[in-house]
Amino acid sequence: MKILKILGIVWCSLWTLCGTAAPPAAEIVEQIGEKFAPDRRVVVYDVEADQVNDTLCLLRGKCDRTAIIDSLEKALRKENIPYMNCITLLPDRSVTDYPEALVTLSSVNLRAQPAHAAEMVSQALMGTPLRVLERHEGWYHVQSPEGYLSWIDESAITLKTKEEMDQWREAQRFIFTDYMGFIYAAPDETSTHVSDLVLGSILELDPDQKSNRKFMAVQLPDGRKGFISRHQIRELSDWADDPLDPEQLEKTARSMLGVPYLWGGTSVKGVDCSGMVKTAYWNSGIILIRDASQQALTGERFVGEEWRKCQKGDLLFFGNAATGRITHVGMYLDNGRFIHSSGKVRINSLDPDADDFVGYPCLSISRIKNRIGTSGITRVSEHPWYFNRKR
């Protein structure tokens, strides 16, 4: 098979140099992508069709969905196009033994490509479970719980077997509910810091150390041990069972007032617009899909001109009125006011008569609370990456 792949690539290069027009197979590859993988932020579909000779087409690239590859092959057979399938199905063999991972730092940057200079597309918090797809020179291609794809530095995660992740999902765990804080080496806030923490970090009980009335003994995903103040944490399963509370959404969002805008940021250290609303909802046990343009397709939707019927927690989407392209999101509070990250996290108004009115058009509104459990809106308690059983 390796020899066939090499020969196919060589033949493909010669064909390209000859300036031959794109084969019909290329059109089919594109059509399958548009139908089954329209959003490449959540599906790996990097496939090309190269004509090897007059009778054979070479399929190469990567894809993480067997069903998509099956659909592509079916479409090629229907058109009687001979092909050789050299597509790499992800996860690949390099990560077979360790298909999952946990984030080991308070917040880590996720990149579009496996390089520190690449665009930061998102972040992940300590204790976030990840699906591992492939490895490349010290970087791992991963998928986060909301389905977002990115690359992460290997120093920021600990790889886990399926059995280890099952144990983690069954273990007693805690979520950090304070804004920022630390894990201490001893049950004393004057002791050495083991790690910093941000709102939403997940820790595991350490059964080998003794907790006391003020401090809980915990361990980090990479095995480091320490102590955390009890008043800063809640038991994860209890927290995940809380009903969605609009007042809590507002409290979390307001706690970020003044936090600087950070492209790709989803932690209280820095947030972009969709990262701000995602963080507010995460602290209420709800996982939102990552980007504003994706979030705008979720929930109970109505047009922006109807903003006067908004309720606290509704998402407001702004953008280009001529094209309908969504470029910004905020969260509604009350009386026409909304909170958003633009330069920094701040509050503005939709009311043209208000002093803090913003002039860019509100294109649409999504109500999240009525659509929990639908596409792009998931309770942590119902997500199989966090709990082994449906709760």
N, C-alpha and C positions, 0 to 999 in steps of 0.2 A: 504494500500500500504506500509506503514511504517513497519508493521508486516511482510509482505512478504519479504521486503528488508532485515530485520534482520535475518529471517529464511534462506534466500538465502545465506547471508554472513556466517552464522554458518555452513550450509551444505557445502559451498565452502571450508571453513577452514578444515573441517573433511576430505573432499575429497583430499585436498592437503597433509594432514598428512599421508594419506594412500599411497602416492607416485604414484598416478594414472597418466598415460601419458596425455599430453595435448590433449583436445578434438578437433575434427575437426573444431568446431566453432572458436577456437583460430586462426586457419590458415586463416579463412575467415576474422576475425577482422584485421589481419595483412595485408591481401591482399587489403582490403578496404582502410586501412590507406596509403598503398603505392600508391594506385591509386588516391585517392581524397585528401590526406593530406601528400604529400611527404616532405613538409617543415613545421616542427612543430613550427618554429619561427613566422609563420603567421596564423596558424590554430590550434585551440585547438582540439586535438583528443587523449585523454588519456583514452582509452577504453580497458577493459579486458573481456574475456569470460571464465566463470568458470562453470564447470559441477556440477550441484546440485545433480543430480542422473542419472540413466540410460536414462531418457527420457526428462530431462529439463536442459537448459543452462541459466545461469544468466549473463546478460550484465550489467556491472557497470563501472563507471568512469565519464568523462566529455567530452563534445563536444560543439562547438559553431556554428555548421552548421546543420540545420534540414535536409538538402538534404543528408548529409553524413550518418546520422542515418537512413534515409529512405532507402538508398542504402544498408546499412548493413542488415537491416531487410529483404529487398527483397532477398538478397543473401542467408540468412539463410532459408527463406521459400522455395527458389528454391531447396535447399539441404534437405528439409524436416527435419530441425533441430528445435525442439520445444525450445522456449526461453522466458525469462521474461526480459523486457526492464527496467532496473533501472538506465539508463544513465541520468546524470544531464545535461539538456540543458542550456547552457549559452547564454545570461545573466540569472542569477538565480533570485529567488524571492527577495533576500535581496537588490537588486539594481533596482527593477522595477520602483520605483518612480523617481530615479535619474540615468538615463541611460548614461549620459554624464558628463564630468568634464572639467575644465580648470586648467592648471598649474598656480600656484600663485607665484612661485619664479623664479629668473632670469634663473637658470638652475638647474634641479633636476636629481638625479641618479635613473635609472630604474634597477631593480634587477631581476635575474632569478627566485628567490623564495622570499616569503614574510618574509624577514629578512635582517637587515642591514649588516650582515656578508656574505650574499649571493653574488654571482658574479654580478658585475655591467655589464649589457649588452648594455646599451645605456643611453642617456640623453634626456630630453625634456625641451624646453624653455618656459619662461613665455608666457601665452596666447595660448599654444598649446591645441587644442581640443582633448579629449580622449574619447574612447568608454569604458564604465565600464562594466565588466563582472561578478565580484563577490567580496565579502569582506571577509577578514580573519584576525582577531585579529589586527586591526589597519592598515591593508594594503589592497590595491585594485588591483585586476587583471585588467589590462587595455590594450587597443590596440591603438597604435598611428596612425596618418594619413596615414603613408606608410604601415600599416598593422602589424607592429611589436608588439609582445606580451611581456608583462613584468609585474612586480609588482612595485607599487609606494606607499610610505608612505602617509597616509591620511593627514598629516600636510602640504603636498606640493601641494594639489589640493583643489578646491572647487567644490562640486557636484552640478549639474544643472539638472533641469527638461527639458523636450523636449521644452516646451514653452520658458523657459529662454534662451536656446541655440539658438532658432529661433530668439529671440530678439537680442542676441549678434551678430548673423550673419548679422542682418539688421542694427546694430548700426554703427555709424561713428567710425572707428578704425584707429590706427596708428601703423606703424612698426618702431622699433628703428634701424636706419641704421648706427649708429656710432659703433666703436669697443666695447667700454665699457662706462658706464655712470651711472647716478643716477636719480631717481625721488626725487624731493625736496618737503619739507613740505610747502614752500612758493615760490613765483616766484622770487627766489633769490638763487644763487648758494652757498651762505654762510649759507643758512638755513639747518635745520636738514634733513638727508637722510631718505626717506620713504622706498626705496629699491634700490638695485643695478640693473643694466641692462646689457645685453650682446647683441651683434649683432643678430637681428632677433626676439627680444622680441615684443609681440603684446600688445598694450594698447588700452583702450576705452576712448572716449571723456567723460569728466565729465561736464554735462550740468548745474550742480548746482554751479560751481565755474566759475569765470570770467577769461578768458585768456587775454593776452596782446600781444603786438607786439613781445616780445622776448620769452614768455613762453606760453605753451599750458596746460590748465587744463585737467588732465587725471585721470582715475580711474583704479585700478588693478582688476583682476578677482575676488579677494576676498573682494572687496569693499573699500580697502584703497584708499585714494585720495592724489593727489599731483600735481606737475608741472614738465614739461620737456621742455628743450630748444628746440625751434622750428627747429633749424638747424640740430637737431639730429634725426628727425622723418620724415616720409612721410605718406600720407594718404594710407591706406592699399590697397584699390581697385585700385588706380592709380598705385601704385608700382606693384601690381599683373599683370597689363596689359602691363608692359614693355616687349619688345621682348628680347629673350635671347641674351646677349652680351658677346662674348668670352673675350673681354678686361675687363669687369667687373668681370668675373670669375677669371681671373689672378690677378686682383687687390685685390679681397677678399682673395684668396689663399695666395698671398704674404704678406698680412697683418698679417697672422698667422706664418710667419717665426720665428723660435726659440721657438714657443709654445711647451711645453713638450708633449711627447706621453702619452696618458692616455687611457688604455683599456676601451672601452665603451664610450669614450668621444665624444660628438658632439657639443661642444660649444667652443668659443674662449678661454675659461679658460683651456682647455686641450682636445686633440683630438686623436683618433686612426686613422688608415689609411683611412678607409671608412668614418669615421666621418669628416675628413678633406674635402674630396671631396663633401660629403653631405652638409656640411656647406657652401662651395663655391657656390654650385648650389642653395641651399635654398635662399641665399642672392640675387640670380637672379630670384627668383620666381618659382623654380623648386624643387619638392619633389622627391628625389631619394629613392629607397628601401635601407634598412639599411646596410647590410653587404657586404663585397667585393665579396664573393661567389655568392650572390644574384645579385649584380650589374653587374657581369660578364655575366649574362644571359640576360641582357637588351641591348637596343640600336641596332645600325647597327654594326655588329661584323666582324672583320677580324683578321688574325693571327698575332702574335707578330713580326714575321720576317718582316712584312710590315710596321714597325714603321716609316720609312722615309716618308710615305704618311700621317702621322698624322697631324691633325689640332689642333689648340689651343682649349682646353676643352675636348679633347678625354680622355677617361679613359684607363689606362694601367694596366693590371693584371699580377701579378707575382705569382710564386709558384713552385711546384714540377713538373719538366718536365716529369718524369717517370710516375707519376700517373695522372697528369693533375689537381691536387688539387690546387685551388686558395687560397693564404694566404695573399696577399698584393695588394694594389691598389694605384696608383698615378694619377696625372692629367698632361697631356702633355702641354708644354708651346710653345717652338719653338726650332729649330736647334738641335733636339735630347734631349733637356732638359725637365725635368719633375719635378713637386713638389709633395712631399709626406711626410707623418708622419712616421718616423722611428727613434726612440729615441727622436727626436724633428722634427718639420716641417722644411724641408730643400729641396734644389734643387740638383739633380744629373743628369747624362746624360746616355742615351742609347747607345751613340757612344763609341765603344771600344777604340778609340784613344783619348778620352777626359780624362783630369786629374780627373774628378769627376765621372767617369764611375762606375756603379754598376754591379757586375757580376751575380746577380741572374737573371734567365731567364724570359723574358716577354712572357707569354703564349698566351695572346689574347688582343685585343683592342676593345673598344666599343665607337662608336660615338653617343653621346646623342642628339645633336641638330636636327638630322633628324628623330628622333623617339619620340618626345614629344607627350604624349597622349597615348603611348603604355604601356604595362605592366611594372610596376616599375618606370615609368617616368611620373609624373603628374604635370601639372601647378597648382599652388595654386589657380588661378582664376577659375579653372574648378573643384576644389575639393569641394564636397557638405558639408564637415565638416566646411569649412571656409566661404562659401557663400550659401545662400538659393536658389539662382537661377543660372542657367547656364548663364555665362556672355560672 
